[in-house]
Structures are given as structure tokens and as C-alpha cells.
Amino acid sequence: MPPRGFLAGLVWLRAIVIAAMMTFAPLDAGAEGAETPRKLAVISFGLFGDQGVFRSEATGAAQIVSNRFGGDPVTVKFNTKRAGSATAGALNATLQATANKLDRDNDVLFLILTSHGSHDGLAVVAGRLNQILTPAALGGMLDRTGINHKVIVISACYSGVFIPRLAGPDAMVITAADAQHPSFGCEDRAKWTYFGDAFFNVALRSADNLQDAFARARTLVRERETREGFTPSNPQMAGGENVQPLIVPRTARLGTGPTRPDEH
């Protein structure tokens, strides 16, 4: 049998260990809970300069996303009938410059593109400049940023062609149409396309998350197309399982103030 002094020493040592654990455990828990707030960077490009609706939609969508979810930084570019800065090269440069301001593992990129579309991709028209932004080209640009978490909203005809290349668990892709159908509302003097109005201007202003906003927008678009006798465009939403929980309304973000788009 161990001597009494030895047993008393063990009891004393055990009491010290327990006291230390009780003292430091709350501090550790607090350190784990104090996460750095995520940034949400917004980039919005109106790619087709011959109709003013794309300039209006790119500007309005960026402002609504920023006001609802916070935006830091917010960059808006658009083309006009004479010229413009919303080219494929400018998009690549803007994505890279924005990535340099973000924590690429934790922050979120919210990309908005609005234009005419085809089975080949998005039309980029600025004065005499005429380009096609293909799914492969856009995918390469996004890959080079190294940003893990992305939301890409494409408002254009046949925009579902971008889903296979872009969508994944860390990349949510929302499109105004599937890969086989046009979308509607591309009028020069309009402020929004049908999808842009339903998703950004109506649903996103009040929805708590992107999934609910998309569901409401899809219903609104279908109802409008049915009333006006159009073949349904079938807006699509794919991927983003890991991104959805990261998009939090600004009312729930402590210390987030209003932002103003950097328009060019």
C-alpha cells in the first residue's frame, strides 16, 4: 500500500489539474467562437451595350445584393452603344484584382453577368467590339482567382449552358434560363429583364437565403411568361451546397455598413 503522504500528493495534484481545466476551457471556447467576419465581394457586368436594360440591371442588381448581404468591394461595369469597359479582358482583370483583396479560403465572390446569350455563351458588345464569353473561358477566369466560395448569377438566354462547367459544391450557379430556351425582357428602355426583376428586384429584397429567392423568382417568371404567351425559360439553380450557409442577410452581420458600387 502506498504511503499516506504519496496519496495526499496525488489528490493535491488532481485538484490542481481540474482547477486549471475549469479556468482555461471557457477561454478556448470563446477563441473558437470569435471567427473573423466573411467578406462578400460583388462584381456585376452589363455585357451588351446596344440595349440599356443590361446597364440598368447590372447596376441595380449589384446595389440590391450589396444592401441585402453586404458588399466589400462592389464593382459595376457596363457597355454602351459607343464603347464600354465590360469586356472579357476587363472581367478577368477585375476578378483577379478582387481576389487579391479577399481571403480566398473563407470569403465569398458574388458575380452577376447580364447580356444576350446563345448556345455558345454570352454576347459582349461595346461599340465595335464584339466577343463571345464562353463557359470554358469564364470557368478558367474563376479558377485562376483561387476563390473557393462563389455565387454566379447569369441573366441571359440559354444561360443554363454555363452550369456544367461552373456549378459545384463551392460554386452556386443561378441562370435565367435552361440551356435550351431563351429568357425575356431584353428591351432597350426597360430597367430589368423578366428574370432580373423577379430575382433581384422582388425576391432577393426580402428572402433570407438564395434558395428561397430563386424559388419565388422562378414562380414569378413562369407566371409572367404564361400570361404573355411565351414558352417557359425554365430558370435554373445548381451547386452551392457549401456556399448557401455563408450568404447571410446584412441585418445579421455585425458591423456591416452600406456600400456604394464602384461604377465604370
PyMOL commands that set and color helices and strands:
alter all, ss='L'
color gray80, all
select helices_A, chain A and resi 4-33+52-69+88-99+135-145+159-166+194-205+210-227+244-246+250-252
alter helices_A, ss='H'
color red, helices_A
select strands_A, chain A and resi 40-46+74-78+108-114+122-126+129-133+149-155+171-175+236-238+262-263
alter strands_A, ss='S'
color yellow, strands_A
deselect
rebuild
show_as cartoon
